[in-house]
Amino acid sequence: SVVEALHKLDLTGLLFFAGVLLAVGALDTAGVLDTYAEMLVRLCGNSPVAIASLLGVSSAVVDNVPLVQASINMFGETMPIDD
């Protein structure tokens, strides 16, 4: 039942991920992620492979969940350009 499922819910984990995603949202609202995305594009010269590689190396330092959410926020609105 729903009540039994709620009793099995790991509240600590849920609060952790909610806090991580709220922190990423705060960074996005403050413009930090946009600035970081612009720096990545300048540094990597608009190369998707170089950007993905740098984000992959960043995952050794930053936890994957906030890194993925930040990447979605940084590059989620970009559209690929057909040549």
N, CA, C and O of each residue as an XYZ file, in Angstrom:
332
protein
N       0.837     -1.183      0.000
C       0.000      0.000      0.000
C       0.884      1.248      0.000
O       2.101      1.161      0.162
N       0.271      2.371     -0.178
C       0.994      3.636     -0.236
C       1.651      3.958      1.104
O       2.783      4.441      1.145
N       0.944      3.690      2.195
C       1.480      3.976      3.524
C       2.730      3.134      3.788
O       3.707      3.638      4.343
N       2.708      1.860      3.397
C       3.872      0.994      3.579
C       5.043      1.472      2.735
O       6.190      1.431      3.181
N       4.767      1.915      1.542
C       5.820      2.422      0.665
C       6.442      3.688      1.251
O       7.655      3.873      1.159
N       5.648      4.544      1.838
C       6.177      5.761      2.450
C       7.048      5.446      3.667
O       8.006      6.167      3.944
N       6.724      4.384      4.391
C       7.539      3.987      5.527
C       8.894      3.443      5.085
O       9.869      3.532      5.831
N       8.963      2.887      3.895
C      10.213      2.350      3.367
C      11.067      3.412      2.696
O      12.212      3.137      2.339
N      10.549      4.600      2.517
C      11.242      5.687      1.830
C      12.458      6.141      2.634
O      12.364      6.362      3.841
N      13.574      6.274      1.976
C      14.795      6.748      2.618
C      14.774      8.270      2.622
O      15.165      8.907      1.644
N      14.320      8.846      3.719
C      14.163     10.289      3.817
C      15.499     11.010      3.745
O      15.580     12.104      3.186
N      16.543     10.417      4.301
C      17.865     11.040      4.275
C      18.356     11.201      2.834
O      18.839     12.267      2.453
N      18.231     10.157      2.053
C      18.647     10.217      0.647
C      17.810     11.196     -0.146
O      18.330     11.949     -0.970
N      16.516     11.182      0.103
C      15.618     12.098     -0.600
C      15.965     13.548     -0.280
O      16.008     14.386     -1.181
N      16.209     13.847      0.977
C      16.586     15.210      1.360
C      17.942     15.600      0.798
O      18.149     16.754      0.424
N      18.867     14.650      0.735
C      20.181     14.933      0.148
C      20.048     15.350     -1.309
O      20.579     16.384     -1.715
N      19.340     14.547     -2.097
C      19.204     14.866     -3.513
C      18.387     16.134     -3.739
O      18.662     16.892     -4.670
N      17.387     16.368     -2.895
C      16.629     17.612     -2.995
C      17.535     18.803     -2.713
O      17.446     19.823     -3.396
N      18.401     18.687     -1.721
C      19.335     19.762     -1.404
C      20.339     20.003     -2.510
O      20.653     21.150     -2.827
N      20.849     18.922     -3.107
C      21.806     19.049     -4.204
C      21.157     19.761     -5.387
O      21.742     20.677     -5.965
N      19.954     19.338     -5.742
C      19.279     19.954     -6.881
C      18.869     21.395     -6.581
O      18.868     22.229     -7.486
N      18.525     21.702     -5.343
C      18.243     23.092     -4.971
C      19.502     23.946     -5.064
O      19.439     25.099     -5.491
N      20.642     23.391     -4.667
C      21.897     24.132     -4.770
C      22.252     24.412     -6.224
O      22.702     25.510     -6.551
N      22.054     23.432     -7.097
C      22.311     23.640     -8.521
C      21.340     24.681     -9.081
O      21.727     25.513     -9.901
N      20.088     24.636     -8.642
C      19.118     25.641     -9.069
C      19.514     27.037     -8.624
O      19.328     28.003     -9.364
N      20.065     27.149     -7.410
C      20.524     28.452     -6.919
C      21.708     28.954     -7.744
O      21.778     30.140     -8.068
N      22.633     28.064     -8.086
C      23.759     28.456     -8.940
C      23.285     28.898    -10.315
O      23.827     29.840    -10.895
N      22.272     28.215    -10.833
C      21.718     28.579    -12.133
C      21.047     29.951    -12.064
O      21.238     30.781    -12.953
N      20.275     30.187    -11.027
C      19.589     31.466    -10.867
C      20.582     32.606    -10.687
O      20.349     33.712    -11.174
N      21.684     32.350     -9.997
C      22.694     33.379     -9.760
C      23.542     33.660    -10.997
O      24.307     34.624    -11.015
N      23.416     32.828    -12.031
C      24.170     33.045    -13.265
C      25.532     32.385    -13.279
O      26.289     32.557    -14.235
N      25.858     31.641    -12.250
C      27.171     30.991    -12.175
C      27.306     29.932    -13.269
O      28.365     29.812    -13.886
N      26.246     29.166    -13.512
C      26.320     28.104    -14.521
C      26.454     28.674    -15.926
O      27.156     28.102    -16.760
N      25.789     29.794    -16.200
C      25.928     30.429    -17.514
C      27.363     30.898    -17.734
O      27.918     30.731    -18.820
N      27.955     31.484    -16.702
C      29.342     31.949    -16.806
C      30.282     30.774    -17.022
O      31.199     30.854    -17.840
N      30.062     29.672    -16.288
C      30.897     28.480    -16.447
C      30.728     27.878    -17.838
O      31.703     27.437    -18.446
N      29.498     27.856    -18.346
C      29.255     27.322    -19.691
C      29.961     28.165    -20.745
O      30.558     27.624    -21.676
N      29.897     29.487    -20.604
C      30.583     30.368    -21.561
C      32.094     30.150    -21.512
O      32.758     30.153    -22.549
N      32.639     29.960    -20.302
C      34.065     29.702    -20.159
C      34.441     28.365    -20.815
O      35.475     28.262    -21.474
N      33.588     27.339    -20.627
C      33.859     26.045    -21.265
C      33.858     26.161    -22.786
O      34.715     25.585    -23.456
N      32.901     26.902    -23.327
C      32.819     27.055    -24.780
C      34.036     27.823    -25.298
O      34.603     27.466    -26.330
N      34.438     28.881    -24.581
C      35.640     29.630    -24.994
C      36.880     28.750    -24.925
O      37.712     28.773    -25.831
N      37.003     27.981    -23.858
C      38.178     27.135    -23.644
C      38.235     25.991    -24.655
O      39.309     25.649    -25.150
N      37.093     25.406    -24.958
C      37.050     24.221    -25.826
C      36.787     24.556    -27.286
O      36.802     23.663    -28.132
N      36.549     25.811    -27.594
C      36.353     26.205    -28.985
C      35.128     25.603    -29.631
O      35.182     25.214    -30.798
N      34.025     25.514    -28.913
C      32.760     25.016    -29.447
C      32.808     23.535    -29.850
O      31.947     23.077    -30.600
N      33.794     22.788    -29.367
C      33.917     21.367    -29.685
C      33.130     20.547    -28.665
O      33.484     20.527    -27.486
N      32.064     19.868    -29.103
C      31.281     19.059    -28.165
C      32.105     17.949    -27.508
O      31.872     17.608    -26.349
N      33.059     17.391    -28.239
C      33.890     16.322    -27.684
C      34.775     16.869    -26.567
O      34.917     16.237    -25.520
N      35.365     18.035    -26.785
C      36.228     18.639    -25.764
C      35.415     19.040    -24.535
O      35.864     18.855    -23.404
N      34.222     19.587    -24.755
C      33.363     19.980    -23.625
C      32.953     18.750    -22.830
O      33.008     18.759    -21.600
N      32.540     17.686    -23.527
C      32.147     16.454    -22.840
C      33.327     15.841    -22.096
O      33.161     15.305    -21.000
N      34.512     15.917    -22.683
C      35.703     15.378    -22.022
C      36.027     16.169    -20.757
O      36.349     15.587    -19.721
N      35.939     17.489    -20.843
C      36.210     18.317    -19.674
C      35.168     18.089    -18.579
O      35.502     18.072    -17.394
N      33.920     17.915    -18.971
C      32.885     17.590    -17.985
C      33.137     16.215    -17.376
O      32.878     16.008    -16.191
N      33.636     15.277    -18.170
C      33.968     13.950    -17.659
C      35.088     14.002    -16.639
O      35.036     13.314    -15.619
N      36.102     14.814    -16.908
C      37.192     14.985    -15.944
C      36.666     15.687    -14.699
O      37.098     15.382    -13.587
N      35.740     16.624    -14.875
C      35.150     17.340    -13.738
C      34.400     16.389    -12.816
O      34.281     16.652    -11.619
N      33.894     15.285    -13.362
C      33.130     14.353    -12.536
C      34.012     13.632    -11.521
O      33.503     13.012    -10.588
N      35.329     13.711    -11.697
C      36.229     13.142    -10.693
C      36.276     14.017     -9.451
O      36.609     13.544     -8.364
N      35.938     15.302     -9.612
C      35.998     16.251     -8.503
C      34.613     16.507     -7.928
O      34.441     16.582     -6.711
N      33.627     16.640     -8.809
C      32.259     16.987     -8.418
C      31.395     15.744     -8.527
O      31.579     14.945     -9.445
N      30.457     15.565     -7.609
C      29.534     14.439     -7.648
C      28.757     14.446     -8.968
O      28.462     15.514     -9.503
N      28.428     13.280     -9.489
C      27.794     13.173    -10.803
C      26.399     13.788    -10.872
O      26.044     14.380    -11.892
N      25.603     13.662     -9.813
C      24.231     14.177     -9.857
C      24.204     15.691    -10.075
O      23.518     16.152    -10.988
N      24.930     16.487     -9.267
C      24.896     17.922     -9.538
C      25.576     18.291    -10.840
O      25.192     19.269    -11.483
N      26.590     17.517    -11.245
C      27.273     17.818    -12.506
C      26.339     17.621    -13.687
O      26.310     18.450    -14.598
N      25.581     16.541    -13.685
C      24.631     16.293    -14.774
C      23.539     17.356    -14.786
O      23.196     17.885    -15.843
N      22.993     17.669    -13.608
C      21.955     18.699    -13.537
C      22.504     20.053    -13.982
O      21.827     20.793    -14.696
N      23.713     20.378    -13.568
C      24.323     21.644    -13.985
C      24.563     21.656    -15.487
O      24.358     22.680    -16.140
N      24.997     20.523    -16.045
C      25.231     20.443    -17.486
C      23.934     20.631    -18.265
O      23.912     21.297    -19.300
N      22.868     20.046    -17.763
C      21.563     20.223    -18.416
C      21.156     21.689    -18.359
O      20.659     22.241    -19.341
N      21.371     22.320    -17.200
C      21.028     23.735    -17.074
C      21.922     24.611    -17.944
O      21.463     25.620    -18.480
N      23.202     24.235    -18.090
C      24.127     25.049    -18.868
C      23.890     24.922    -20.364
O      23.902     25.917    -21.088
N      23.673     23.694    -20.824
C      23.621     23.450    -22.260
C      22.273     22.917    -22.732
O      22.156     22.500    -23.884
N      21.267     22.919    -21.890
C      19.973     22.348    -22.241
C      19.231     23.110    -23.316
O      18.436     22.519    -24.046
N      19.468     24.408    -23.434
C      18.733     25.216    -24.397
C      19.461     25.359    -25.725
O      18.942     25.996    -26.642
N      20.652     24.780    -25.849
C      21.392     24.907    -27.092
C      20.865     23.907    -28.109
O      20.491     22.787    -27.763
N      20.843     24.313    -29.328
C      20.387     23.454    -30.414
C      21.578     23.154    -31.334
O      22.350     24.060    -31.648
N      21.738     21.920    -31.763
C      22.838     21.620    -32.688
C      22.624     22.320    -34.029
O      21.500     22.456    -34.511
N      23.725     22.752    -34.608
C      23.671     23.441    -35.891
C      24.018     22.432    -36.976
O      25.084     21.817    -36.941
N      23.123     22.263    -37.935
C      23.383     21.357    -39.046
C      24.270     22.055    -40.056
O      24.011     23.190    -40.457
N      25.329     21.354    -40.465
C      26.242     21.939    -41.451
C      25.829     21.582    -42.853
O      26.485     21.990    -43.812
